[in-house]
Amino acid sequence: MGIAMLLHVLSAVIWVGGMFFAYMVLRPVAARLLEPPQRLPLWAACFQGFFLWVWGAVILLPLTGYWMLFSMFQGMANAPLYVHAMNGLGLLMIALYLWLYLGPYRALCTAVAQQDWQTGGTHLATIRRIVGSNLLLGLATITIAVAGHYLIPAA
């Protein structure tokens, strides 16, 4: 169980921490200092590297989460409400990531390859909104993981 918890927490830290850095630090600096012909390839390259790690998180988080769920509670029926909340938010985050990766991110890469900066900027704006939403969901999920036992009453 300790290995599952370690992999689970590390995956969450990598994913949510990466989104926090991208959204709160890199985005404002890149927008202020770089024009689209420099900014958009930078983002495409950053996402390419970061998304390799996110794929690992998207695989490990449910695997380790369900491993712990079934080890500790013998399934969803016995799990406390905060565990159900983490599960639901996690699945929503994964769905948003899949949409981001398969849609706007691929379209951004195509626009960058074609040097179509206006279209690339539109896709980057969509990615920004999805990442911002996923960041909020991730922070909420972390809050529930740490304090849910105290904040969410038992069913």
C-alpha positions in Angstrom: 0.0 0.0 0.0 2.9 2.3 0.7 4.2 2.1 -2.9 0.7 2.8 -4.2 0.4 5.9 -2.0 3.9 7.1 -3.0 3.2 6.7 -6.7 -0.2 8.3 -6.3 1.1 11.4 -4.5 4.1 11.8 -6.8 1.9 11.6 -9.9 -0.5 14.2 -8.5 2.4 16.5 -7.5 4.0 16.3 -11.0 0.7 16.9 -12.8 -0.8 19.6 -10.7 2.6 21.2 -10.0 3.4 21.3 -13.7 0.1 23.0 -14.4 0.6 25.5 -11.6 4.1 26.4 -13.0 2.8 26.6 -16.6 -0.3 28.7 -15.8 1.0 31.0 -13.0 4.7 31.5 -14.0 5.5 30.5 -17.6 2.3 31.8 -19.3 2.6 35.4 -18.0 6.3 35.6 -18.8 6.0 34.1 -22.3 3.0 36.3 -23.1 4.9 39.4 -22.0 8.3 38.7 -23.5 7.7 36.7 -26.7 5.8 37.3 -29.9 3.7 34.5 -31.4 6.5 33.1 -33.7 8.6 32.5 -30.6 5.9 31.9 -28.0 3.9 29.2 -29.8 6.8 26.9 -30.6 8.0 27.3 -27.0 4.6 26.2 -25.7 4.4 23.3 -28.1 7.8 22.1 -27.0 7.0 22.6 -23.3 3.8 20.7 -23.7 5.5 17.9 -25.6 7.9 17.3 -22.7 5.3 17.9 -19.9 2.6 15.7 -21.5 5.0 12.6 -21.3 4.9 13.0 -17.6 1.1 13.7 -17.6 0.5 10.4 -19.5 2.3 8.7 -16.7 0.1 10.4 -14.1 -3.1 9.7 -16.0 -2.2 6.0 -15.9 -0.8 5.8 -12.4 -3.4 8.0 -10.6 -6.4 5.7 -11.3 -4.3 2.5 -11.0 -2.9 3.5 -7.6 -6.1 5.2 -6.5 -8.2 2.1 -7.1 -5.5 -0.1 -5.6 -5.8 1.8 -2.4 -9.6 2.1 -2.6 -10.0 -1.7 -2.8 -7.3 -2.4 -0.3 -8.6 0.1 2.3 -12.4 0.0 1.7 -13.0 -3.2 -0.3 -14.6 -1.1 -3.0 -16.7 2.1 -3.7 -19.6 1.0 -1.5 -17.6 1.3 1.7 -15.6 4.3 0.7 -16.2 7.6 2.4 -17.8 10.5 0.5 -14.5 12.4 0.2 -13.0 9.4 -1.7 -15.9 9.4 -4.1 -15.3 13.2 -4.6 -11.6 12.6 -5.3 -12.5 9.8 -7.8 -15.1 12.0 -9.6 -12.8 15.0 -9.8 -9.9 12.8 -10.9 -11.9 11.2 -13.7 -13.1 14.7 -14.8 -9.4 15.9 -14.9 -8.4 12.9 -17.0 -11.3 13.6 -19.4 -10.2 17.2 -19.8 -6.6 16.2 -20.3 -7.6 13.7 -23.1 -9.7 16.4 -24.8 -6.8 18.9 -24.5 -4.3 16.4 -25.8 -6.3 14.9 -28.7 -7.9 18.3 -29.8 -6.3 21.7 -29.1 -2.8 20.4 -28.4 -2.6 18.5 -31.7 -4.1 21.4 -33.5 -1.5 23.8 -31.9 1.3 21.5 -33.1 -0.1 21.5 -36.6 -0.5 25.3 -36.6 3.1 25.7 -35.3 4.4 23.4 -38.0 2.6 25.5 -40.6 3.6 28.7 -39.0 -0.1 29.7 -38.7 0.3 31.9 -35.7 -3.3 33.2 -35.5 -4.7 29.7 -35.5 -2.1 28.5 -33.1 -2.9 31.4 -30.8 -6.6 30.4 -30.8 -5.7 26.8 -29.9 -3.3 28.0 -27.2 -6.1 30.1 -25.7 -8.3 27.0 -25.5 -5.4 25.0 -23.9 -5.0 27.8 -21.4 -8.6 27.6 -20.4 -8.5 23.8 -20.1 -5.3 23.9 -18.0 -6.7 26.6 -15.8 -9.8 24.5 -15.2 -7.8 21.4 -14.6 -5.5 23.3 -12.2 -8.5 24.4 -10.1 -9.8 20.8 -10.1 -6.4 19.5 -9.2 -6.1 21.9 -6.3 -9.6 21.0 -5.1 -8.7 17.3 -5.3 -5.6 17.8 -3.3 -7.5 19.8 -0.7 -10.0 16.9 -0.5 -7.2 14.4 -0.2 -5.6 16.2 2.7 -8.6 17.5 4.5 -11.6 15.7 3.1 -11.9 13.4 6.0 -12.5 16.5 8.2 -14.4 18.7 5.7 -16.8 16.3 4.1 -19.2 14.5 6.5 -19.6 10.7 6.3 -22.5 9.5 4.2 
